[in-house]
Amino acid sequence: MNDKKEIFEVVNEHDVDYLILEEFWSSEDFRKWFLSILESNYGDLKFIFARHSFRKKAKNINSKMNQTDIRVDFVDSDDKEFVFLIENKMGHELADKQIMGYQIVKEEVSKEENIRVMSVLLAPENEKYLCKKDGFDFFVSYENLREFFNAKAQSSVRYWYKLNLLDVALNKSRRRGGQKKGEEKPIVFRKKYCAVFDEYASGLHCPVMEDATSQTLFINFKPDKFKEFGLKMRHKARPSQSNLDVEFSPSKYNLEEIEKYRRELSNYLGLPIDWVVARMASKSPALSVMVPGMDVNENWKSQEKKIVCIAKLANNFCNWIKNNVCK
């Protein structure tokens, strides 16, 4: 059940850089896919090498700005070299000095004999406008990458963690960059979410979250008795997979003590034992139930039935805790 396990809490741009580098070095399928998606016929190129943070010094340019995130070299049958300079941006625009430095790197590499240099912007789909604005030759979206890894994940567990990493990266970029046209605002989504919980799990006292923003990833419930026993309950929502957590006071419980609850809880909820995990949530031991992912930036109707199921499961989880822990 690899798709049910959360892997990443935080993802930064360099994490995506390293993921891409690994694929260029280890996967011929990925290299062919990358070339095919550039809207040009580069299918016969042979991979030479890929490297991170390729930098060229230039006068009057800040050295930190004067670099590329990834450089990938290919060669054709006539020994002509094709260099792709990839700039990875997770939901924010490039600074002017950064664009200038990037252009200088491209110009400097182009001066070398028998080399063709092309720039590629790697970013979420809603940042595609930056490709033309900042003078890039090609655009590859995070969503394109996700489609590639999702197809691979059906036959290889090696790609599950890559899929999870991209989901976290996409969620982060949405929080930074706002909503795409036509998407419901997170505040509206969360109000509907709480209405579902009020109907199917009223004992959890879901907060209305009038001041919620797109950065609100945790729904903190307030069930009766929980505070008295040093317990907290929350829904930690991510697009790929989410958790229903009950955190225990570290002064009263340790991880070994709550581990004994796993099997009984999984039987009560009718879930596989692997979907119920005893783990540390920050500094507190917690019982964590794996539930389907939830994306506040996507259409409500496409996720409503799933959230009803989560609410019913959360209600049963809460009742079990009250009957077996709050004594």
TORPA-466020 format. One record per residue (C-alpha): residue number from 0; residue in one letter; chain; x, y, z. Coordinates in Angstrom, 3 decimals, always signed. Layout:
<recs>
+-----+------+------+----------+----------+----------+
! pos ! code ! unit !        X !        Y !        Z !
+-----+------+------+----------+----------+----------+
! NUM !    A !    A !        X !        Y !        Z !
...
+-----+------+------+----------+----------+----------+
</recs>
This chain:
<recs>
+-----+------+------+----------+----------+----------+
! pos ! code ! unit !        X !        Y !        Z !
+-----+------+------+----------+----------+----------+
!   0 !    M !    A !   +0.000 !   +0.000 !   +0.000 !
!   1 !    N !    A !   +2.768 !   +2.420 !   -0.912 !
!   2 !    D !    A !   +0.321 !   +5.048 !   -2.189 !
!   3 !    K !    A !   -1.230 !   +5.318 !   +1.274 !
!   4 !    K !    A !   +1.884 !   +6.386 !   +3.119 !
!   5 !    E !    A !   +2.861 !  +10.007 !   +3.519 !
!   6 !    I !    A !   +6.526 !  +10.581 !   +2.728 !
!   7 !    F !    A !   +7.235 !  +14.320 !   +2.583 !
!   8 !    E !    A !   +6.298 !  +17.106 !   +4.995 !
!   9 !    V !    A !   +8.091 !  +19.902 !   +3.120 !
!  10 !    V !    A !   +9.440 !  +20.118 !   -0.428 !
!  11 !    N !    A !  +11.686 !  +22.840 !   -1.861 !
!  12 !    E !    A !  +12.865 !  +23.623 !   -5.380 !
!  13 !    H !    A !  +16.196 !  +21.840 !   -4.929 !
!  14 !    D !    A !  +14.319 !  +18.620 !   -4.036 !
!  15 !    V !    A !  +12.661 !  +18.723 !   -7.450 !
!  16 !    D !    A !  +16.074 !  +19.492 !   -8.998 !
!  17 !    Y !    A !  +17.558 !  +16.335 !   -7.488 !
!  18 !    L !    A !  +14.577 !  +14.260 !   -8.554 !
!  19 !    I !    A !  +15.067 !  +15.417 !  -12.169 !
!  20 !    L !    A !  +18.806 !  +14.789 !  -12.039 !
!  21 !    E !    A !  +18.277 !  +11.243 !  -10.791 !
!  22 !    E !    A !  +15.907 !  +10.535 !  -13.667 !
!  23 !    F !    A !  +18.266 !  +11.892 !  -16.316 !
!  24 !    W !    A !  +21.070 !   +9.659 !  -15.045 !
!  25 !    S !    A !  +19.044 !   +6.517 !  -14.358 !
!  26 !    S !    A !  +16.093 !   +6.351 !  -16.751 !
!  27 !    E !    A !  +16.261 !   +6.129 !  -20.530 !
!  28 !    D !    A !  +12.456 !   +6.320 !  -20.600 !
!  29 !    F !    A !  +12.604 !   +9.647 !  -18.788 !
!  30 !    R !    A !  +15.231 !  +11.054 !  -21.170 !
!  31 !    K !    A !  +13.122 !  +10.045 !  -24.193 !
!  32 !    W !    A !  +10.017 !  +11.508 !  -22.565 !
!  33 !    F !    A !  +11.804 !  +14.794 !  -21.797 !
!  34 !    L !    A !  +12.961 !  +15.218 !  -25.391 !
!  35 !    S !    A !   +9.550 !  +14.278 !  -26.792 !
!  36 !    I !    A !   +7.701 !  +16.873 !  -24.711 !
!  37 !    L !    A !   +9.780 !  +19.799 !  -26.008 !
!  38 !    E !    A !   +7.611 !  +20.085 !  -29.136 !
!  39 !    S !    A !  +10.601 !  +19.446 !  -31.408 !
!  40 !    N !    A !  +12.185 !  +16.373 !  -32.980 !
!  41 !    Y !    A !  +15.075 !  +15.537 !  -30.652 !
!  42 !    G !    A !  +14.329 !  +11.829 !  -30.374 !
!  43 !    D !    A !  +17.667 !  +10.610 !  -31.780 !
!  44 !    L !    A !  +19.905 !  +12.451 !  -29.326 !
!  45 !    K !    A !  +22.261 !  +10.509 !  -27.058 !
!  46 !    F !    A !  +22.562 !  +11.477 !  -23.399 !
!  47 !    I !    A !  +26.011 !  +12.669 !  -22.238 !
!  48 !    F !    A !  +25.625 !  +14.077 !  -18.738 !
!  49 !    A !    A !  +23.502 !  +16.164 !  -16.370 !
!  50 !    R !    A !  +24.640 !  +18.389 !  -13.542 !
!  51 !    H !    A !  +23.234 !  +20.781 !  -10.937 !
!  52 !    S !    A !  +23.890 !  +24.524 !  -10.425 !
!  53 !    F !    A !  +26.033 !  +25.090 !  -13.492 !
!  54 !    R !    A !  +27.606 !  +28.534 !  -13.036 !
!  55 !    K !    A !  +29.497 !  +30.947 !  -15.267 !
!  56 !    K !    A !  +31.192 !  +34.045 !  -13.895 !
!  57 !    A !    A !  +30.308 !  +37.317 !  -15.551 !
!  58 !    K !    A !  +31.268 !  +40.883 !  -14.828 !
!  59 !    N !    A !  +28.744 !  +43.049 !  -12.918 !
!  60 !    I !    A !  +26.448 !  +40.095 !  -12.247 !
!  61 !    N !    A !  +25.829 !  +38.620 !   -8.815 !
!  62 !    S !    A !  +27.433 !  +35.149 !   -8.945 !
!  63 !    K !    A !  +24.490 !  +33.531 !   -7.155 !
!  64 !    M !    A !  +22.138 !  +34.824 !   -9.825 !
!  65 !    N !    A !  +24.446 !  +33.872 !  -12.671 !
!  66 !    Q !    A !  +23.716 !  +30.166 !  -12.800 !
!  67 !    T !    A !  +21.244 !  +27.555 !  -14.032 !
!  68 !    D !    A !  +19.471 !  +24.979 !  -11.909 !
!  69 !    I !    A !  +20.245 !  +22.029 !  -14.178 !
!  70 !    R !    A !  +22.343 !  +21.568 !  -17.314 !
!  71 !    V !    A !  +21.745 !  +18.483 !  -19.472 !
!  72 !    D !    A !  +23.954 !  +17.611 !  -22.458 !
!  73 !    F !    A !  +23.013 !  +15.416 !  -25.409 !
!  74 !    V !    A !  +24.816 !  +14.740 !  -28.697 !
!  75 !    D !    A !  +23.487 !  +13.828 !  -32.142 !
!  76 !    S !    A !  +24.894 !  +11.389 !  -34.726 !
!  77 !    D !    A !  +27.097 !  +14.159 !  -36.178 !
!  78 !    D !    A !  +28.646 !  +14.875 !  -32.761 !
!  79 !    K !    A !  +26.828 !  +18.182 !  -32.454 !
!  80 !    E !    A !  +26.101 !  +18.909 !  -28.807 !
!  81 !    F !    A !  +22.665 !  +19.978 !  -27.584 !
!  82 !    V !    A !  +22.623 !  +21.658 !  -24.176 !
!  83 !    F !    A !  +19.392 !  +22.184 !  -22.245 !
!  84 !    L !    A !  +19.546 !  +24.715 !  -19.397 !
!  85 !    I !    A !  +16.637 !  +24.013 !  -17.050 !
!  86 !    E !    A !  +15.304 !  +26.653 !  -14.675 !
!  87 !    N !    A !  +13.038 !  +25.242 !  -11.962 !
!  88 !    K !    A !  +10.520 !  +27.647 !  -10.402 !
!  89 !    M !    A !   +7.971 !  +26.629 !   -7.797 !
!  90 !    G !    A !   +5.227 !  +29.218 !   -7.901 !
!  91 !    H !    A !   +7.051 !  +32.571 !   -8.068 !
!  92 !    E !    A !   +8.607 !  +34.790 !  -10.722 !
!  93 !    L !    A !  +12.301 !  +35.112 !  -11.494 !
!  94 !    A !    A !  +14.117 !  +38.214 !  -10.292 !
!  95 !    D !    A !  +15.436 !  +40.558 !  -13.018 !
!  96 !    K !    A !  +19.061 !  +39.859 !  -12.087 !
!  97 !    Q !    A !  +18.343 !  +36.127 !  -12.175 !
!  98 !    I !    A !  +16.938 !  +36.379 !  -15.709 !
!  99 !    M !    A !  +19.921 !  +38.465 !  -16.821 !
! 100 !    G !    A !  +22.384 !  +35.995 !  -15.318 !
! 101 !    Y !    A !  +20.570 !  +33.106 !  -16.948 !
! 102 !    Q !    A !  +20.788 !  +34.765 !  -20.369 !
! 103 !    I !    A !  +24.527 !  +35.324 !  -19.896 !
! 104 !    V !    A !  +25.092 !  +31.640 !  -19.117 !
! 105 !    K !    A !  +23.214 !  +30.722 !  -22.298 !
! 106 !    E !    A !  +25.262 !  +33.167 !  -24.377 !
! 107 !    E !    A !  +28.559 !  +31.986 !  -22.878 !
! 108 !    V !    A !  +27.852 !  +28.300 !  -23.495 !
! 109 !    S !    A !  +26.640 !  +29.072 !  -27.048 !
! 110 !    K !    A !  +30.065 !  +30.496 !  -27.926 !
! 111 !    E !    A !  +31.609 !  +27.051 !  -27.613 !
! 112 !    E !    A !  +32.078 !  +25.343 !  -30.963 !
! 113 !    N !    A !  +29.375 !  +23.056 !  -32.378 !
! 114 !    I !    A !  +26.949 !  +23.532 !  -29.474 !
! 115 !    R !    A !  +23.272 !  +24.438 !  -29.584 !
! 116 !    V !    A !  +21.896 !  +25.797 !  -26.306 !
! 117 !    M !    A !  +18.211 !  +25.908 !  -25.366 !
! 118 !    S !    A !  +16.546 !  +27.088 !  -22.170 !
! 119 !    V !    A !  +13.694 !  +25.236 !  -20.484 !
! 120 !    L !    A !  +11.393 !  +26.590 !  -17.789 !
! 121 !    L !    A !  +10.158 !  +23.912 !  -15.372 !
! 122 !    A !    A !   +7.210 !  +25.208 !  -13.327 !
! 123 !    P !    A !   +3.556 !  +24.565 !  -12.431 !
! 124 !    E !    A !   +1.151 !  +24.910 !  -15.373 !
! 125 !    N !    A !   -0.249 !  +28.219 !  -14.129 !
! 126 !    E !    A !   +3.235 !  +29.760 !  -14.458 !
! 127 !    K !    A !   +3.478 !  +28.992 !  -18.181 !
! 128 !    Y !    A !   +3.166 !  +32.688 !  -19.052 !
! 129 !    L !    A !   +6.664 !  +33.183 !  -17.592 !
! 130 !    C !    A !   +8.140 !  +31.102 !  -20.419 !
! 131 !    K !    A !   +7.436 !  +33.766 !  -23.048 !
! 132 !    K !    A !   +7.778 !  +36.675 !  -20.633 !
! 133 !    D !    A !  +11.293 !  +35.688 !  -19.539 !
! 134 !    G !    A !  +12.525 !  +34.419 !  -22.901 !
! 135 !    F !    A !  +12.675 !  +30.633 !  -22.422 !
! 136 !    D !    A !  +12.679 !  +28.333 !  -25.452 !
! 137 !    F !    A !  +10.561 !  +25.560 !  -23.946 !
! 138 !    F !    A !   +8.187 !  +24.910 !  -21.069 !
! 139 !    V !    A !   +7.692 !  +21.694 !  -19.062 !
! 140 !    S !    A !   +5.106 !  +21.717 !  -16.274 !
! 141 !    Y !    A !   +5.092 !  +19.979 !  -12.912 !
! 142 !    E !    A !   +1.803 !  +18.472 !  -14.060 !
! 143 !    N !    A !   +3.615 !  +16.953 !  -17.083 !
! 144 !    L !    A !   +6.145 !  +15.400 !  -14.705 !
! 145 !    R !    A !   +3.393 !  +14.085 !  -12.489 !
! 146 !    E !    A !   +1.714 !  +12.344 !  -15.445 !
! 147 !    F !    A !   +4.999 !  +10.625 !  -16.309 !
! 148 !    F !    A !   +5.611 !   +9.435 !  -12.725 !
! 149 !    N !    A !   +1.989 !   +8.425 !  -12.237 !
! 150 !    A !    A !   +2.137 !   +6.165 !  -15.308 !
! 151 !    K !    A !   +5.367 !   +4.604 !  -14.037 !
! 152 !    A !    A !   +4.001 !   +4.181 !  -10.515 !
! 153 !    Q !    A !   +1.393 !   +1.722 !  -11.757 !
! 154 !    S !    A !   +4.134 !   -0.848 !  -12.340 !
! 155 !    S !    A !   +7.000 !   +0.248 !  -10.084 !
! 156 !    V !    A !   +6.990 !   +1.313 !   -6.423 !
! 157 !    R !    A !  +10.164 !   +3.271 !   -7.191 !
! 158 !    Y !    A !   +7.971 !   +6.098 !   -8.467 !
! 159 !    W !    A !   +5.557 !   +6.385 !   -5.554 !
! 160 !    Y !    A !   +7.811 !   +8.688 !   -3.549 !
! 161 !    K !    A !   +8.440 !  +10.829 !   -6.647 !
! 162 !    L !    A !   +4.692 !  +11.172 !   -7.129 !
! 163 !    N !    A !   +4.248 !  +12.217 !   -3.503 !
! 164 !    L !    A !   +7.080 !  +14.755 !   -3.766 !
! 165 !    L !    A !   +5.488 !  +16.404 !   -6.807 !
! 166 !    D !    A !   +2.077 !  +16.536 !   -5.130 !
! 167 !    V !    A !   +3.569 !  +18.398 !   -2.163 !
! 168 !    A !    A !   +5.471 !  +20.706 !   -4.539 !
! 169 !    L !    A !   +2.300 !  +21.478 !   -6.511 !
! 170 !    N !    A !   +0.364 !  +22.208 !   -3.348 !
! 171 !    K !    A !   +3.115 !  +24.561 !   -2.171 !
! 172 !    S !    A !   +3.172 !  +26.397 !   -5.508 !
! 173 !    R !    A !   -0.589 !  +26.934 !   -5.348 !
! 174 !    R !    A !   -0.301 !  +28.483 !   -1.909 !
! 175 !    R !    A !   +2.411 !  +30.818 !   -3.178 !
! 176 !    G !    A !   +0.857 !  +31.717 !   -6.484 !
! 177 !    G !    A !   -2.852 !  +31.953 !   -5.756 !
! 178 !    Q !    A !   -5.656 !  +30.208 !   -7.584 !
! 179 !    K !    A !   -6.058 !  +29.451 !  -11.259 !
! 180 !    K !    A !   -9.035 !  +30.946 !  -13.054 !
! 181 !    G !    A !  -12.188 !  +28.921 !  -12.463 !
! 182 !    E !    A !  -11.037 !  +27.223 !   -9.244 !
! 183 !    E !    A !  -13.101 !  +27.621 !   -6.111 !
! 184 !    K !    A !  -11.442 !  +29.606 !   -3.364 !
! 185 !    P !    A !  -10.111 !  +27.486 !   -0.469 !
! 186 !    I !    A !  -12.313 !  +29.364 !   +2.003 !
! 187 !    V !    A !  -15.438 !  +28.269 !   +0.077 !
! 188 !    F !    A !  -14.187 !  +24.692 !   -0.128 !
! 189 !    R !    A !  -13.521 !  +24.561 !   +3.598 !
! 190 !    K !    A !  -16.942 !  +25.916 !   +4.502 !
! 191 !    K !    A !  -18.508 !  +23.100 !   +2.476 !
! 192 !    Y !    A !  -16.081 !  +20.651 !   +4.093 !
! 193 !    C !    A !  -17.213 !  +21.735 !   +7.572 !
! 194 !    A !    A !  -20.874 !  +21.474 !   +6.539 !
! 195 !    V !    A !  -20.260 !  +17.812 !   +5.649 !
! 196 !    F !    A !  -18.576 !  +17.175 !   +9.009 !
! 197 !    D !    A !  -21.410 !  +18.931 !  +10.842 !
! 198 !    E !    A !  -23.812 !  +16.481 !   +9.194 !
! 199 !    Y !    A !  -21.844 !  +13.237 !   +9.511 !
! 200 !    A !    A !  -19.476 !  +13.933 !  +12.422 !
! 201 !    S !    A !  -21.039 !  +16.677 !  +14.513 !
! 202 !    G !    A !  -19.264 !  +15.484 !  +17.653 !
! 203 !    L !    A !  -15.924 !  +16.620 !  +16.208 !
! 204 !    H !    A !  -17.015 !  +20.295 !  +16.241 !
! 205 !    C !    A !  -15.337 !  +21.218 !  +12.967 !
! 206 !    P !    A !  -14.290 !  +24.895 !  +13.002 !
! 207 !    V !    A !  -16.070 !  +27.107 !  +10.462 !
! 208 !    M !    A !  -12.716 !  +28.749 !   +9.561 !
! 209 !    E !    A !  -14.118 !  +32.127 !   +8.486 !
! 210 !    D !    A !  -10.553 !  +33.446 !   +8.246 !
! 211 !    A !    A !   -9.102 !  +30.407 !   +6.457 !
! 212 !    T !    A !   -6.645 !  +30.990 !   +3.626 !
! 213 !    S !    A !   -5.071 !  +28.768 !   +0.992 !
! 214 !    Q !    A !   -2.264 !  +28.094 !   +3.463 !
! 215 !    T !    A !   -4.566 !  +26.337 !   +5.943 !
! 216 !    L !    A !   -3.613 !  +22.677 !   +5.575 !
! 217 !    F !    A !   -4.729 !  +21.411 !   +8.983 !
! 218 !    I !    A !   -8.297 !  +21.112 !  +10.230 !
! 219 !    N !    A !   -8.204 !  +21.046 !  +14.023 !
! 220 !    F !    A !  -11.271 !  +19.435 !  +15.551 !
! 221 !    K !    A !  -12.471 !  +19.985 !  +19.099 !
! 222 !    P !    A !  -14.246 !  +16.799 !  +20.281 !
! 223 !    D !    A !  -15.668 !  +16.707 !  +23.802 !
! 224 !    K !    A !  -13.363 !  +15.142 !  +26.427 !
! 225 !    F !    A !  -10.240 !  +15.330 !  +24.244 !
! 226 !    K !    A !   -8.712 !  +18.382 !  +25.909 !
! 227 !    E !    A !   -9.381 !  +16.923 !  +29.353 !
! 228 !    F !    A !   -7.315 !  +13.852 !  +28.445 !
! 229 !    G !    A !   -4.519 !  +15.743 !  +26.682 !
! 230 !    L !    A !   -5.628 !  +14.707 !  +23.176 !
! 231 !    K !    A !   -5.850 !  +16.615 !  +19.903 !
! 232 !    M !    A !   -7.562 !  +15.530 !  +16.703 !
! 233 !    R !    A !   -6.890 !  +16.921 !  +13.248 !
! 234 !    H !    A !   -7.248 !  +16.195 !   +9.552 !
! 235 !    K !    A !   -3.976 !  +16.804 !   +7.752 !
! 236 !    A !    A !   -4.941 !  +17.192 !   +4.106 !
! 237 !    R !    A !   -2.722 !  +16.822 !   +1.048 !
! 238 !    P !    A !   -3.634 !  +16.102 !   -2.602 !
! 239 !    S !    A !   -1.979 !  +12.674 !   -2.803 !
! 240 !    Q !    A !   -3.010 !  +11.331 !   +0.589 !
! 241 !    S !    A !   -4.143 !  +12.702 !   +3.939 !
! 242 !    N !    A !   -4.224 !  +11.658 !   +7.581 !
! 243 !    L !    A !   -6.687 !  +11.705 !  +10.421 !
! 244 !    D !    A !   -4.480 !  +12.148 !  +13.478 !
! 245 !    V !    A !   -5.088 !  +11.901 !  +17.186 !
! 246 !    E !    A !   -2.130 !  +13.315 !  +19.067 !
! 247 !    F !    A !   -1.436 !  +12.229 !  +22.648 !
! 248 !    S !    A !   +0.168 !  +14.326 !  +25.363 !
! 249 !    P !    A !   +3.883 !  +13.393 !  +25.478 !
! 250 !    S !    A !   +3.813 !  +13.849 !  +29.249 !
! 251 !    K !    A !   +1.196 !  +11.101 !  +29.607 !
! 252 !    Y !    A !   +1.910 !   +8.710 !  +26.721 !
! 253 !    N !    A !   +4.837 !   +7.393 !  +24.740 !
! 254 !    L !    A !   +4.936 !   +5.791 !  +21.291 !
! 255 !    E !    A !   +5.196 !   +2.253 !  +22.654 !
! 256 !    E !    A !   +2.034 !   +2.718 !  +24.727 !
! 257 !    I !    A !   -0.133 !   +3.839 !  +21.819 !
! 258 !    E !    A !   +1.284 !   +1.214 !  +19.454 !
! 259 !    K !    A !   -0.885 !   -1.349 !  +21.256 !
! 260 !    Y !    A !   -4.043 !   +0.438 !  +20.026 !
! 261 !    R !    A !   -3.310 !   -0.058 !  +16.315 !
! 262 !    R !    A !   -4.789 !   -3.484 !  +15.684 !
! 263 !    E !    A !   -7.933 !   -2.945 !  +17.735 !
! 264 !    L !    A !   -8.543 !   +0.422 !  +16.044 !
! 265 !    S !    A !   -7.981 !   -0.954 !  +12.526 !
! 266 !    N !    A !  -10.453 !   -3.773 !  +13.228 !
! 267 !    Y !    A !  -13.023 !   -1.303 !  +14.574 !
! 268 !    L !    A !  -12.673 !   +0.953 !  +11.512 !
! 269 !    G !    A !  -12.576 !   -1.967 !   +9.075 !
! 270 !    L !    A !   -9.213 !   -0.894 !   +7.646 !
! 271 !    P !    A !   -6.005 !   -2.810 !   +6.918 !
! 272 !    I !    A !   -3.515 !   -2.626 !   +9.787 !
! 273 !    D !    A !   -1.053 !   -0.806 !   +7.495 !
! 274 !    W !    A !   -3.486 !   +2.114 !   +7.242 !
! 275 !    V !    A !   -3.292 !   +2.756 !  +10.976 !
! 276 !    V !    A !   +0.106 !   +4.006 !  +12.120 !
! 277 !    A !    A !   +1.623 !   +4.892 !  +15.484 !
! 278 !    R !    A !   +4.132 !   +7.682 !  +14.859 !
! 279 !    M !    A !   +5.614 !  +10.881 !  +16.222 !
! 280 !    A !    A !   +3.810 !  +14.052 !  +15.107 !
! 281 !    S !    A !   +6.332 !  +16.751 !  +15.941 !
! 282 !    K !    A !   +7.022 !  +15.987 !  +19.628 !
! 283 !    S !    A !   +3.776 !  +14.153 !  +20.338 !
! 284 !    P !    A !   +3.019 !  +10.456 !  +19.839 !
! 285 !    A !    A !   +0.047 !  +10.014 !  +17.526 !
! 286 !    L !    A !   -2.322 !   +7.465 !  +16.043 !
! 287 !    S !    A !   -2.613 !   +8.244 !  +12.354 !
! 288 !    V !    A !   -5.266 !   +6.828 !  +10.003 !
! 289 !    M !    A !   -4.490 !   +7.049 !   +6.287 !
! 290 !    V !    A !   -7.380 !   +8.425 !   +4.219 !
! 291 !    P !    A !   -7.712 !   +9.575 !   +0.579 !
! 292 !    G !    A !   -6.098 !  +12.838 !   -0.495 !
! 293 !    M !    A !   -8.016 !  +16.100 !   -0.553 !
! 294 !    D !    A !   -7.094 !  +19.180 !   -2.600 !
! 295 !    V !    A !   -8.720 !  +22.456 !   -1.524 !
! 296 !    N !    A !   -7.706 !  +24.031 !   -4.832 !
! 297 !    E !    A !   -9.754 !  +21.603 !   -6.923 !
! 298 !    N !    A !  -13.459 !  +21.466 !   -7.688 !
! 299 !    W !    A !  -15.671 !  +20.577 !   -4.706 !
! 300 !    K !    A !  -18.102 !  +18.302 !   -6.569 !
! 301 !    S !    A !  -15.305 !  +15.986 !   -7.693 !
! 302 !    Q !    A !  -14.358 !  +15.326 !   -4.062 !
! 303 !    E !    A !  -17.633 !  +15.569 !   -2.119 !
! 304 !    K !    A !  -18.337 !  +11.811 !   -1.883 !
! 305 !    K !    A !  -14.785 !  +11.173 !   -0.745 !
! 306 !    I !    A !  -15.054 !  +13.815 !   +2.011 !
! 307 !    V !    A !  -18.336 !  +12.294 !   +3.226 !
! 308 !    C !    A !  -16.473 !   +8.974 !   +3.632 !
! 309 !    I !    A !  -13.649 !  +10.739 !   +5.494 !
! 310 !    A !    A !  -16.167 !  +12.432 !   +7.816 !
! 311 !    K !    A !  -17.842 !   +9.118 !   +8.670 !
! 312 !    L !    A !  -14.469 !   +7.497 !   +9.304 !
! 313 !    A !    A !  -13.371 !  +10.439 !  +11.473 !
! 314 !    N !    A !  -16.570 !  +10.129 !  +13.513 !
! 315 !    N !    A !  -15.892 !   +6.420 !  +14.172 !
! 316 !    F !    A !  -12.243 !   +7.168 !  +14.987 !
! 317 !    C !    A !  -13.318 !   +9.827 !  +17.494 !
! 318 !    N !    A !  -15.880 !   +7.528 !  +19.132 !
! 319 !    W !    A !  -13.316 !   +4.730 !  +19.494 !
! 320 !    I !    A !  -10.864 !   +7.089 !  +21.194 !
! 321 !    K !    A !  -13.568 !   +8.310 !  +23.590 !
! 322 !    N !    A !  -14.554 !   +4.748 !  +24.496 !
! 323 !    N !    A !  -11.051 !   +3.277 !  +24.778 !
! 324 !    V !    A !   -8.731 !   +6.127 !  +25.812 !
! 325 !    C !    A !  -10.885 !   +8.743 !  +27.519 !
! 326 !    K !    A !  -11.601 !   +6.679 !  +30.621 !
+-----+------+------+----------+----------+----------+
</recs>
